[in-house]
Amino acid sequence: MSVRKIVKIDEEKCDGCGLCVPACDEGAIQIIDGKARVVNEMFCDGLGACLGECPRGAITIEERQAPDYNQAEVERHLAHLKRKAPELQPLHTGCPGTAVRRFTPPKENIPPPSADSRQSQLGHWPVQLMLVPPHAPFLKNADLLICADCVPFAVPDFHDRYLSGRAVLVGCPKLDDLNLYYEKFKALFVQADPCRITVLKMEVPCCSGIAGAALKARNESAPHIPVDIYTIGVRGGEFSKSVPAGTVA
């Protein structure tokens, strides 16, 4: 142990976008439970290459007592990461899975949707809820689709019926932390102020969590935003639709 410079991450500010992860050549930072965290202080060299990558200003450098930086342990750690997820290596080149991109073509180049359309209607990346920062430009005033990740597999015309013209966020309420969903939704609804929210969930009981988290966050942070909630049957098709009380139709 010695007094040295080391990264400090403010978890209140961190939104889990993951842009800091590929900036750390030592692999010291990873996204855990939706937040950026230093997995082992001996991996952090304290030089701060990750500082400029955080859009929320959640990363700073502090000087305090910490384990000494250990290059040999870093090399073993990187080798372990490479075996675990070789497609993410080398770390310093950046992870394409977290880079915010918007690629909707001009409207005049988009053919009108048809029953046999095979053109993707996805207009941005990423789509995974915990990877999308609340300030992503494609969310601003968007017609927002919040979708349980099983839904597209049950709806054969998902792109034309639900995705076209919308920004989409995808998650699994069964496997993920609903409290993180709730906090993410609150921040997103305030910062992005979407014009409308549509929630798609499956008919299975565990899937109601994503609608519950979205509705609670909307009621508390942006009650003016209209919400539609659709329940999709496991054999496909709309099982039911609800418009929560207080929603402007």
C-alpha positions, 0 to 999 in steps of 0.5 A: 500500500502507498499514497498514490493517484487512483481513479474515483467513480461517482456512482450517483453520476454514472449512468452505466454507458460504458464509454470509459471501459475501452479507454482503460488499457489495463481493464481496471474498469468494468460495468457491474450492476449497471455502474462503472466500477474499478474491479481491482485497484492494483489494475489502475495506474492512476493516469486517467485515460478514462477521464475524457470519455465520461459524458457525465463527469463521474470519473475523477482522480484522487490521491489516497492510500491504495494498493500499488499498481501491479503490471504483472497482475494487469497482464494476467487480468487482460489475458483472462478478459481475452479468454472470456470475451476475445471479441472485445480485445484489444481493449484500447480500440473501443467497444462498438457495442456502447458507441452511440450511433444514429443511422436513420436514412433520410425520409425520402429514401425510406420506402413505405412499410408493407406487409412483406417489408424486410427493411430494418426500421431500427434507427440507432444503436445501442438499444440495450437499456443499461447501455443507452445514456439518458442524454443520447441524442436519439432519445430527445423528444422521441416517440419512445418504445420500451420493449421486453427483449422477448417481444420481437420473437413473438411478433413477426411484423415487429419492425413495421408495427411497433419499431418504425419511427421510434427510439427503442430501449430493450431489457429483461425484467426477469434477469435485470435489476428493476430498481436500476431500470426505475432510476434509469427511466427517471433520469431519461424521462427528465433529460430526454422528455420523450413525446410518448412512451409505448411499453411492450411486455409479454403476457408472462407475470415476470414481464410486468416489471418493465412496465411497472418500473417505466410507469412509476418513473413516469408518474414521479418524474414526467406525468405529462408524458402519455403512456400506452402499455401493450401485453403480447401473447406468447403465441404472438399478437396483442393480448391486451392494451392499457392506457394508465389512469391520468394518461393523455390519450 
